[in-house]
Amino acid sequence: MADKRSRSVSVPEGPGTVVMTRTSSRTKRPSMYRVLLLNDDYTPMEFVIQILERFFNKNKEDATRIMMHVHQTGVGECGVFTYEVAETKVTQVMDFSRKHQHPLQCVMEKK
């Protein structure tokens, strides 16, 4: 959404009087959303690493670190995205997990 601000400048009335109005707009930054993986007792660790590499472009080291964080604390952040991108990532992870018969949960929350 744009935030519009107006500024008027007026000169005393009379012949040749000019009124100028300047409008500027500012674009509001989109809200950002965290994409989170939730731990479960059934999804293999290697599958979680595969998810992180495939859908979040993590290298093996970062994917392993995030997977261990999810395993130890119960939840881990995969990335921060705009609403549409986060929603797509969650859907991709959930569909891929179900296709491979794993109960892995992926959610998003506003940052």
N, C-alpha and C positions, 0 to 999 in steps of 0.2 A: 504494500500500500504506500502511496506517496503522501508525504506531509507537505501541504502547500502553505507557503507563507507569502503574504502580500505586503507591499510597502508603497504608499502613495506619497507623491511629492506634488504640492500645489503652489502656484505662484498667484499673487493677488490678481483678482479678476480685472479684466479690462481688455482692450483690443490686443490681440496676439497672445492671449493667455494660453498656457499649455499645462495640461495635467498629465503626468506620467505615472503609470502603474507598472511595477516590476514584480513578477511572480516567479518564485523559485520553488522547485520541488525536490524533495529528498526521498530516495528509495530506502525503504525499511529492510534491514537484513532479515533473511528468512530464519525461522526458528530451527534450531538444530536438535537432533534426536540421537541418543545413544543406542546402539544395537548391542544387545546382551545375550550371551549364551548361559543357559542354566544347567547345572550339574544333574546327572541322574546316575543310577547304579548299573545301567545296562549298555549305554553307548560306548563302544571301544575308544580309547584315547587316540589311536591312529586315525579313526574316522573323524574325530573332532579336528585334528591337525589338518586332515584333507579338506574339511569345510573351510577352515581359516585360510588355507593356501588358495583354494579355488575361488571362493566368493569374496574374500577380503584382501586378496593380493598380499598376504603375509609370507615372509620367507620362512624356511623350516625352523630357524631359531626363535623368531617371534611367535610363530604358531605354537611351538612347544611351550614357550613361556606362558602364553595366554591359556593354553589348555591346562597346564599345571595350576594356574591361578583359579580357573573354573573348578578343577578337581578339588583343590584344597579349601576354597572359600565358598563354593556353591554358585558363584556367578562371576562372569568376566566380560569386560567390554571388548568388542571386536572393532569398533570404530564409531565415529560421529558423522552424521550425514543430514542432509535436508530431509524433510518428511517423506517425499516421494522416493528418494533413493533408499532411505532406511526401510520403508515399507516393502520395497522390492527385494532388498537383501533378506529381510525376515521371511518373506514368501519363498524365495529361492532356497534358503536353508531348510525351512520346514518341508517343502516339497521333496527336496533331495533326501532328507532324512527318512521321510515316510516311504519313498521309493525303495530305499535300502533297508527298510523295516527296523529303523532305530527310533526310539522315543525322544530324541534330542529336542529341547525346546529353545526357541530363539524369540526374543521379545524386543520391543523398542520402548524407550521412555524419553520424555522431553528433558533436555539438558537445562 
